Amino acid sequence: MKTILVIGTYDTKDDELHYICQRIADMGGQVLSMDVSVLGDPSAPTDLSKHQVAEAGGASIRQAIDAGDENAAMQIMARGAAALTAQLYADGKIDGMLALGGTMGTDLALDCAQALPLGVPKYVVSTVSFSPLIPADRLAPDIQMILWAGGLYGLNSVCKSSLSQAAGAVLGAAMAVEAPVSTRPVIGMTSLGSSCLKYMKHLRDPLQERGFEVAVFHATGMGGMAFESLAQQGYFAAVMDFALPELGNLMVGSVVHSGPERLTRAGAAGTPQIVAPGCADLVDYAGWQDIPAAYTDRPFHAHNRLIKSAALSGDERRALVRDIVARLERANAPVHVLMPKGGVEEWDREGGEAHDPQALAAMADEMEKTVKAPLGLTMLDAHINDAAFADAALAVLDGWIADGTVKLG
């Protein structure tokens, strides 16, 4: 029997939350209810009251009410709810969570989801699911979101469709989940699709033959966020962070980024890093966005209807390299940078849509000037998709295995 933590403002969404709890119970699950209301009260007591939540957030309901505005009040409740969620899981009292809300409830729910480790089902039913209001760095690596259609005010047949699916989904996930317990050390790798970056094909088998498990993250915003989240937990034996477009996107203001902490958390956790500027020559835009006028005369690649890219100038690439190096210099473990002078993604080869040899040369020059000891640097007369690049990465890793920097057991 699995127990699901159901979180919401029971003063304003009492009927909806009780409906979810009943659906979970009808399917054989158990429920712990958590009330994160501030002003009102539920129709019946919840397992965790709003007073307990506020106290876990370092305050009281009275202090939340007196905070002056609803945002300040809900941040108190969010701190408390996240702390209680983490504690309940650590104590073995819950097997998953489901939270319900509009923008206020969703804001709080995202913190609760991030308080749980990878592999614990975490569902958020929200009126703003999948909205650009939600930045990638607020999302837990394996969060699931369900759009709450017709759910702004009151229980009805339309919103019951979303709520009943959510109840079944979270309970089913708690019953079916295979938590990530690896018997081998894990290499965390970033990449993009193999039409752009192909080193995965050269690296996965040799890494597995060396005794590693390989987890590859899609560096399109949320993938980089998931990578950073696990890196922060010390989940990886080493990382091969070879796709850095999210940093260029952050630099120029694109929405396709992973937040300000990208390329910092592995180093902060003491995880050795092999780094290369894969696809760092391009800035990505959502397919529905207009390319800013300043980029309309740049080399351009339309990947699909969801994402399109324009090339960074030589000066922009120099600035990006300086940012990359500054982040790496904060690391608490060895770092080695690989700079493939022949190109950093498939479309910048000669004849490709993003080919710009002068800007690529500027990137390589800045890398050679900026990377200083204790950071390591290898300048490669190769393209990032060549086998020679993968061989160089494996040579660095093998050296670290030999000297004990990276452990195989």
N, C-alpha and C positions, 0 to 999 in steps of 0.2 A: 504494500500500500504506500503510495507516494503522497507527500504533503506539499501543497503549493501555497506560497505566500501571496496573498491578494492585497494589493496596495491601492488606495485611492482616497479621495475626499468623501467620506461617508455622509457628510452633512448635505452635499449637493448632488451626489450620485449614488444615493443609498439603494434605490431600486435596481439600478444597473449592476452594482457590485454584488448585491445579494443574489441577483440572477446568475451571475458568473459563479459565485460560490456554490449555489445549488446545482448548477450544471456539472461542476467538478465532482460534487458529492454523488450525484446521480450516476456518474460513470465509475464510481468506486474509489475516488480520490479523497484525500483529506485536505482541509483548508486551515491556514492561520490567517486571520484578517488583521490588517494594519490600517488604522485611521490616521490620515495626515491632514485632516481638517484643521482650521484655525478658529473660525467663529462659531460654527454650529456643532450639533451633536448627531450621532447616528440614531436610527430608530431602535437599535438594540446594541448592547455593548460589543465591542470588537475585542479580539484576543490581545491586541496591542493598541492602547488608547493614544489619543493625540497628546495627552499629558506625558506618557512615556516617550513618545517620539520627540517632543520638544526638549525633554530632559536629556535625552541622548544627544541632542544637538547643542547642549551646553546652555540651555535657557529654560523658560517656562512658557506655557500658553499665554499667560498674561504679558510676558515680555515680547512674545511674538505679536500679540495684538497691539501693544504699545510701540512696536518698532517703527510705525509711521506710515508704512505702505505695504501692499500685498507682496511685492517682490522681496523685501527684506524679511517679511514673516515666513514666506515659503522657503527662503534659503535656510532659515533656522530648521524648518521641518525637513528639508532635503538632507541636511547634515545628519540629523537624527535618524531619519529613515534609512539612509545608506549605512550608518553605523550599526543599526539594529539588524538590517538585512545581512550584513557580513557576519555579525555575531550569531545569528540564528543558523546560518549555514555552518559556521565553525563548530557549533554545538550539535550538529547533526539533526536539527529540528525541521529543516526544509529541504526539498529536492528540486525546487524551481520557484520562479516568481512570475507573477503576472500583475502588471500595473495598468491603470486606466486613467485617461485624462485628456484635457484640452492642452493648451500651451503650458499652463501652470503645472498640471499634473505630469505632463510629459517631461518638463524640465527636471522635476524631482525624480521621476522614474529613471531617467538616464543615469543619474548618480547612483541609484540603487543597482542598476544593471552593472555598472562599472565596479561595484563593490563585490561582485561575485566572480569567481574564477572561470576560465574557459571550460566549457563542458557542462556547466550548470544552466539548464534552460531558463531563458530570460525573455519574456514576451512583454511588449508594450502595445496596448490598444489605444490609438491616439487619433484625434481629429486632424493632426498635422503629420502623420506618418509619411515618410519619403519627401517631406518638404525641404526646400533649400534653407528654411529657417534653422534646420538642425545641422550644425557643422560636423564634419567627419570625426574630429577629435573628441566629441562628446559620446561617441558610440562605442559600446563594448564590442570586443572582437567578434562575438557570435550572437549578438542581439538579434531578435526577430521582432519585426513591427507589423502590425495589422491596421489598415485604415479603418477607422470607426465611422462608417457611413451612417448619417442620420442620427448621430449620437450626441449632439450638442446639448440637448435638454429633454430629458425624459425617456423612459423605456417605450419602445415601439417595435413593430414587426421588422422594420428595416434594420435598426441597430442590433436587434437580437441575432440577426444573421452573422454579424461580425463577432458579437460577444460569445455566441455558442461555438463558433469555429475556434476562437481564442482559447476557450476552456478546454476543448478537445485537443488543441495543438499543444498546449503547455503540459497537460497531463500525459499525452502520448509521448512527448519528447522526454519527460522525466522517466517514463517506463522504458524507452528505447535507447536513450543516449549511451554511447560508449565514450566514457571520459578519456581525455588524452593522457594516458600513462605510457610513456615510451620506455622501452627496454634498451634503447640506444641513444647516444647523445644526438641532439638535433642541430642541424645547420639551418639557420634562418636566411632565406635568400629573397631579394626583391627582383622583380622583373616586370616586363609587359608581355603582351602577346607575342608568340614566336615569329610572327611576320615582321616584328620590329627588333626584338632582342632574342637571340638564339642560343646564348651560352648555356641555358638550362639543359639543352640537349647534349652538350659536351660535358657537363659537370655532374649531372645526377647520378649516372651509373658509377663513375669513379668514386664519388663521395660515398655511395652506398657500399661499394667494395671495401672502402676503408673503415666501415663500421658505423657510418652515420645514417640517421634519418634526415631527409631533406624536405623542408616545408617552404614552398615558394609563394610569395605574396604579390598580388597585383597592385603595382604602385600607381593607382589612380585615385588617390585620396583616402578612401576608406580602407583600402588594402594596406597602405602605409601606416594608417592609424592602428590597424590590428597588429602589424609587425612591431610597431613601437610599444604597444601595450604588453605584448609577450616579452619583448626585450627588457622592459622595465622589471618584469617579474623574474629575470634571470633564467628564462626558459631555454635559451640557446647556448650551446657549447661555443659557438662562434657564429659570426654573421658574414655573409657575402652580400653586401648592400650595393648592388650594381645598377640600380635604376633610381635616379634622383630627380625625375621631372617635377615631383611635388614641391621641391625646394624652389625651383625656378618659377613655378606657378605662384607660390607664396610670395616671392619677391616682387612679381609684377601685378599681383592682386587678382589672379584667377581664383575661381571658387573650387577648382580641382586640386586641393591641397590637404595635408594631414595635420595642420596645426603648427604652432611655432616650435614644438619640441622635436620635430623630425630630425633624425640623424644625431640624437643626443642620448637616448635612453639606454642603448646597448653599452655605450661608453660609461655612462653613469653607473650601470650595473656591474661593470668590470668584465664585460664580454669582449674578447678580441674581435676586431673588425677588419675585413678586407673590403675596400671601398673603390668604386669606379663611377665616373659620371655618365652612366648609361642614360641616353635620351635626355640628358641635361641641356641639350642644345635647343629643345623645343619647349614652348609654353602651350599648355592645353586649355581649351575652352569647351564648355558644354555646347553640344550641337545646336541648341536653341539660341545661343548667344550670338550677337554680332561681333565679328572681329574688330577690335578697336582700330580707329583710323591709323594710328601710329604703326600698326603691324600689317596693314593691307599690302604694302609693297615688299614684304618679306617672303622668303621661301615658305610654302604652305603645303600642308597635307590634310585632306579630309579623310579620316580613318573610317568613320561610319556615321550614322545619323545621331549618335550620342556624343561623339568627341571629335574635335578637329584641332589642328596644331599649326602654329606659326613659329618660325625660327627666331632665336635670340641673336642679337648682334654680337660682334666681337667684344665690345665694351661691356655689354650685359653679361656675357659669359665670364669675362674677367671678374666682374663683381660677384657673380654666383660662385666662382671658385674660391674667392676670398671668404665668402660666407660658409662654404663647405668646410674649408680648412679651420676656420674659427670654431666651428662646432666640434670638429674632430680633436682639436687641441685640448678640449675639456675632458677627454676620455680618461678613465682610470684603468685602462688595459691597452695592450699593444694595438696599433693601427697601421695598416699598410695600404697605400693608395696605388692603384693601377691606372695609368693614363694611356689609353690606346690612341696613338697619334693618327691612325688610319681612319678613325671615325667612331662615333659613339652610339649609333643606331642605324638600322638598315637603309633608311631613306636619305642618309647623308653621304652615301657612296657616290662616286662620280656617276653622273647621269640620273641620280635620284632627285626627288622633288625638293628635298631639304639640303641638297649639297651646297656647302658654303666653305670652301677650303680656307679662306682668310679668317673667318670667325673660328673655325676649328683650330687653326694654328694659334690664334690668340688664346683660346682656352688652354691648349697644351703649354704655351709659354708661361701663362700665369700659374699653372699648376707647378711647373718646374721652379719658378721663382718663389712660390709661396710655401710649398710643403717643406718643412724643416724638421730635423731631429727634435724629439724622439719619434715623430711620424716617419714611417718608411715610404719610399716612393720608387716605383718602377715605371719608366717611360718605355712604351712598347711600340715598335714599328709594325703595328698590326691593327686591324679593325676589331671592335669589341665582339663581333660575331665570328671571328676566326678561331680556329682551334688553338692557336698560339696564345690567345688571351686566357682561355680556360686553363691551359698548361701553366701559365704564369701564376694564376690564382691557386692552383693545386700545389705549386712549388712553395708558395708562401705558407699555405696551410700545413704542408708536410714538414716544413722547418719548425713551425710552432708545435706540431705533434712531437717532433724529435726532442725539442728542448723543454717539453712539459707545459708550454703555454696553453695548449688545447689538450684536454683529456679525452681519451677514448673510452674510459670506463668510469 
